Amino acid sequence: MTSGFVGPEGEGDPFGEFFARFFGGTRPGPRHVDIGRLLSRPARELVKGAAQYAADHGSRDLDTEHLLRAALATEPTRTLLSRSGADPDS
């Protein structure tokens, strides 16, 4: 018996997968998840800016430093920092 629910990207029956794992059945392999679908438009733009900054500075990895730098270049972060007395350009 299946739940009738089909997971993301048409992946099988999550209820069946749960029981298979619980009772020692074979575990499904890793699934590809497009995290872009989970992010809002501003969040996608922030990650895109961070990735561009990382690439421009020779990094193949996207790190918190890159995300912070991208956030400092966009609103409302710049305004919030300015209002608190910090200089977002320093």
Backbone as a chain_set.jsonl record, in Angstrom:
{"seq": "MTSGFVGPEGEGDPFGEFFARFFGGTRPGPRHVDIGRLLSRPARELVKGAAQYAADHGSRDLDTEHLLRAALATEPTRTLLSRSGADPDS", "coords": {"N": [[0.852, -1.183, 0.0], [0.601, 2.165, -0.864], [1.205, 5.624, -0.061], [0.297, 7.442, -1.86], [1.435, 9.86, -2.114], [3.797, 11.572, -3.916], [7.128, 12.223, -3.831], [9.574, 14.967, -4.059], [10.537, 15.833, -7.37], [9.328, 13.606, -8.467], [10.179, 11.447, -6.998], [10.036, 8.279, -5.343], [7.861, 6.639, -2.955], [7.608, 8.136, 0.086], [6.728, 7.086, 2.532], [6.986, 4.339, 2.204], [9.766, 4.284, 1.816], [10.602, 5.103, 4.355], [9.771, 2.903, 5.968], [11.326, 0.901, 4.785], [13.902, 1.731, 5.494], [13.626, 1.662, 8.284], [13.089, -1.039, 8.862], [15.361, -2.215, 7.956], [15.746, -2.465, 5.232], [16.956, -1.857, 1.878], [18.593, 1.2, 1.502], [17.623, 4.167, -0.122], [19.534, 5.789, -2.702], [21.487, 8.867, -2.678], [19.63, 11.86, -3.287], [19.174, 14.255, -5.832], [18.723, 17.606, -5.15], [17.345, 20.576, -6.09], [18.329, 23.373, -4.766], [17.784, 25.921, -5.389], [15.088, 26.134, -5.862], [14.114, 26.306, -3.341], [14.843, 28.721, -2.353], [14.176, 32.216, -1.955], [13.658, 34.862, -4.38], [15.33, 37.177, -3.75], [17.206, 35.845, -2.109], [18.346, 34.005, -3.894], [19.585, 35.828, -5.615], [21.443, 36.928, -3.866], [23.094, 34.695, -3.316], [24.012, 34.257, -5.897], [25.474, 36.626, -6.33], [27.417, 36.273, -4.344], [28.696, 33.974, -5.266], [29.77, 34.958, -7.632], [31.536, 36.878, -6.61], [33.281, 35.175, -5.205], [34.346, 33.675, -7.346], [35.569, 35.72, -8.827], [37.654, 36.294, -7.159], [39.254, 34.11, -7.232], [38.421, 31.808, -5.868], [37.191, 28.526, -5.577], [35.318, 27.643, -3.925], [32.301, 28.404, -2.161], [31.892, 30.455, 0.452], [31.121, 31.566, 3.834], [32.244, 34.08, 4.075], [32.088, 35.081, 1.479], [29.331, 35.196, 1.118], [28.688, 37.085, 3.084], [30.059, 39.325, 2.1], [28.668, 39.724, -0.296], [26.175, 40.331, 0.767], [26.753, 42.745, 1.986], [26.888, 44.387, -0.172], [24.354, 44.865, -1.009], [20.979, 46.091, -0.64], [18.697, 45.511, 2.022], [20.892, 45.627, 3.667], [23.09, 47.423, 3.488], [21.938, 49.926, 4.172], [21.027, 49.373, 6.77], [23.456, 48.919, 8.118], [24.668, 51.434, 7.793], [22.886, 53.071, 9.226], [23.413, 52.133, 11.757], [25.82, 53.17, 12.271], [28.045, 52.081, 11.113], [30.381, 51.693, 8.401], [29.575, 50.443, 5.383], [31.286, 50.189, 3.236], [33.831, 49.904, 4.114]], "CA": [[0.0, 0.0, 0.0], [1.376, 3.399, -0.918], [0.489, 6.779, 0.468], [-0.205, 8.28, -2.938], [2.256, 11.064, -2.161], [5.031, 11.426, -4.67], [8.075, 13.211, -3.326], [10.144, 15.914, -5.011], [11.061, 15.331, -8.631], [8.753, 12.315, -8.778], [10.823, 10.384, -6.23], [9.098, 7.27, -4.862], [6.92, 6.747, -1.851], [8.391, 8.387, 1.295], [6.284, 6.188, 3.593], [7.66, 3.077, 1.917], [11.194, 4.475, 2.068], [10.769, 5.121, 5.806], [9.69, 1.534, 6.47], [12.487, 0.158, 4.292], [15.033, 2.098, 6.347], [13.328, 1.239, 9.652], [13.175, -2.489, 8.972], [16.638, -2.696, 7.445], [15.767, -2.637, 3.782], [17.972, -1.057, 1.207], [18.378, 2.648, 1.562], [17.733, 4.805, -1.439], [20.737, 6.584, -2.886], [21.284, 10.305, -2.508], [18.766, 12.501, -4.28], [19.544, 15.605, -6.251], [17.722, 18.599, -4.775], [17.635, 21.904, -6.615], [18.034, 24.262, -3.648], [17.278, 27.17, -5.938], [13.626, 26.147, -5.71], [13.795, 26.562, -1.943], [15.265, 30.078, -2.015], [13.421, 33.332, -2.518], [14.397, 35.579, -5.423], [16.462, 37.913, -3.176], [18.22, 34.906, -1.623], [19.057, 33.509, -5.08], [20.453, 36.91, -6.084], [22.54, 37.028, -2.906], [23.999, 33.567, -3.566], [24.637, 34.507, -7.199], [26.494, 37.651, -6.112], [28.494, 35.678, -3.552], [29.432, 33.065, -6.152], [30.54, 35.792, -8.552], [32.637, 37.443, -5.818], [34.233, 34.091, -4.955], [35.023, 33.363, -8.61], [36.421, 36.857, -9.173], [38.811, 36.296, -6.267], [39.983, 32.86, -7.397], [37.972, 30.725, -4.998], [36.249, 27.569, -6.16], [34.342, 27.362, -2.873], [31.438, 29.493, -1.715], [32.036, 30.448, 1.902], [30.366, 32.611, 4.529], [32.872, 35.366, 3.746], [31.548, 35.524, 0.191], [27.926, 35.563, 1.348], [28.679, 38.347, 3.829], [30.483, 40.387, 1.178], [27.551, 39.972, -1.21], [25.121, 40.992, 1.545], [27.173, 44.127, 2.218], [26.744, 45.146, -1.416], [22.938, 44.973, -1.368], [20.019, 46.616, 0.325], [18.732, 46.579, 3.006], [22.049, 45.505, 4.555], [23.886, 48.657, 3.48], [21.229, 50.952, 4.94], [21.03, 48.982, 8.184], [24.791, 49.17, 8.66], [24.869, 52.886, 7.845], [22.093, 53.598, 10.339], [24.014, 51.73, 13.033], [27.074, 53.889, 12.415], [29.133, 51.373, 10.428], [30.574, 52.023, 6.993], [29.547, 49.181, 4.631], [32.333, 50.171, 2.216], [35.177, 49.733, 4.696]], "C": [[0.888, 1.234, 0.0], [0.523, 4.55, -0.441], [-0.139, 7.627, -0.624], [0.57, 9.574, -3.078], [3.513, 10.764, -2.944], [5.933, 12.562, -4.251], [8.583, 14.131, -4.41], [10.688, 15.202, -6.241], [10.533, 13.939, -8.953], [9.4, 11.153, -8.042], [9.747, 9.538, -5.597], [8.222, 7.649, -3.691], [7.687, 6.958, -0.546], [7.992, 7.474, 2.452], [6.959, 4.827, 3.427], [9.156, 3.159, 2.177], [11.482, 4.465, 3.562], [10.76, 3.699, 6.363], [10.87, 0.691, 6.002], [13.711, 0.465, 5.145], [14.847, 1.562, 7.756], [13.54, -0.261, 9.83], [14.427, -3.065, 8.304], [16.677, -2.973, 5.962], [16.857, -1.78, 3.166], [17.599, 0.411, 1.28], [18.471, 3.219, 0.159], [19.019, 5.62, -1.508], [20.448, 8.058, -2.671], [20.425, 10.866, -3.63], [19.311, 13.884, -4.592], [18.399, 16.544, -5.88], [18.178, 19.945, -5.311], [17.302, 22.912, -5.526], [17.553, 25.627, -4.122], [15.769, 27.286, -5.821], [13.22, 26.514, -4.297], [14.121, 27.989, -1.515], [14.349, 31.113, -2.65], [14.27, 34.003, -3.599], [15.554, 36.386, -4.832], [17.574, 36.992, -2.659], [19.022, 34.328, -2.786], [20.017, 34.566, -5.611], [21.656, 37.082, -5.164], [23.562, 35.916, -3.145], [24.72, 33.755, -4.898], [25.748, 35.547, -7.065], [27.685, 37.115, -5.334], [29.343, 34.746, -4.41], [30.296, 33.854, -7.133], [31.743, 36.397, -7.84], [33.708, 36.381, -5.576], [35.033, 33.776, -6.217], [35.988, 34.474, -9.011], [37.699, 36.889, -8.346], [39.499, 34.932, -6.212], [39.569, 31.708, -6.502], [37.0, 29.816, -5.738], [35.151, 27.225, -5.168], [33.535, 28.608, -2.554], [31.396, 29.423, -0.199], [31.208, 31.572, 2.514], [30.936, 33.994, 4.256], [32.288, 35.935, 2.455], [30.087, 35.95, 0.324], [27.83, 36.893, 2.084], [29.053, 39.51, 2.92], [29.366, 40.737, 0.201], [26.416, 40.687, -0.487], [25.468, 42.456, 1.787], [26.992, 45.004, 0.983], [25.292, 45.382, -1.794], [22.134, 45.639, -0.256], [19.167, 45.462, 0.826], [19.953, 46.553, 3.912], [22.848, 46.794, 4.624], [23.24, 49.743, 4.336], [21.249, 50.63, 6.427], [22.388, 49.237, 8.827], [25.063, 50.662, 8.787], [24.124, 53.502, 9.013], [22.696, 53.248, 11.692], [25.367, 52.389, 13.255], [28.261, 53.214, 11.745], [29.203, 51.815, 8.971], [30.608, 50.728, 6.188], [30.63, 49.081, 3.562], [33.724, 49.942, 2.791], [35.532, 48.291, 4.912]], "O": [[1.829, 1.325, 0.789], [-0.705, 4.474, -0.416], [-1.015, 8.446, -0.345], [0.387, 10.309, -4.049], [4.215, 9.795, -2.654], [5.547, 13.73, -4.309], [8.101, 14.098, -5.543], [11.232, 14.102, -6.148], [11.205, 13.167, -9.637], [9.198, 9.996, -8.413], [8.649, 10.029, -5.337], [7.894, 8.815, -3.474], [8.367, 6.034, -0.098], [8.839, 7.123, 3.273], [7.441, 4.24, 4.396], [9.751, 2.216, 2.698], [12.48, 3.894, 4.0], [11.64, 3.331, 7.142], [11.362, -0.149, 6.755], [14.474, -0.439, 5.484], [15.795, 1.063, 8.362], [14.104, -0.699, 10.833], [14.528, -4.277, 8.113], [17.58, -3.664, 5.491], [17.583, -1.072, 3.863], [16.437, 0.792, 1.136], [19.303, 2.796, -0.643], [19.526, 6.083, -0.486], [19.295, 8.452, -2.5], [20.486, 10.408, -4.771], [19.835, 14.581, -3.723], [17.248, 16.309, -6.25], [19.284, 20.396, -5.01], [16.139, 23.279, -5.359], [16.983, 26.396, -3.347], [15.227, 28.384, -5.697], [12.103, 26.982, -4.072], [13.718, 28.42, -0.434], [13.818, 30.909, -3.742], [15.466, 33.735, -3.71], [16.668, 36.302, -5.349], [18.753, 37.328, -2.762], [20.239, 34.176, -2.684], [21.135, 34.245, -6.014], [22.763, 37.351, -5.63], [24.765, 36.176, -3.173], [25.906, 33.446, -5.013], [26.834, 35.376, -7.618], [28.83, 37.46, -5.627], [30.568, 34.733, -4.293], [31.424, 33.46, -7.427], [32.842, 36.429, -8.392], [34.9, 36.651, -5.723], [36.254, 33.628, -6.163], [37.093, 34.202, -9.479], [38.709, 37.444, -8.778], [40.233, 34.634, -5.27], [40.3, 30.725, -6.389], [36.102, 30.285, -6.437], [34.163, 26.585, -5.529], [34.032, 29.729, -2.665], [30.919, 28.441, 0.37], [30.666, 32.42, 1.804], [30.193, 34.974, 4.21], [32.027, 37.134, 2.36], [29.659, 36.936, -0.277], [26.992, 37.732, 1.752], [28.424, 40.567, 2.973], [29.141, 41.91, -0.095], [25.764, 41.557, -1.065], [24.585, 43.312, 1.793], [26.948, 46.229, 1.09], [25.019, 46.035, -2.801], [22.562, 45.727, 0.894], [18.945, 44.508, 0.08], [20.053, 47.365, 4.832], [23.246, 47.215, 5.711], [23.914, 50.4, 5.129], [21.465, 51.517, 7.253], [22.459, 49.718, 9.958], [25.63, 51.106, 9.786], [24.662, 54.358, 9.715], [22.513, 53.98, 12.665], [25.993, 52.196, 14.297], [29.377, 53.731, 11.806], [28.21, 52.254, 8.39], [31.576, 49.975, 6.293], [30.871, 47.996, 3.034], [34.69, 49.801, 2.041], [36.624, 47.989, 5.392]]}, "num_chains": 1, "name": "protein.A"}
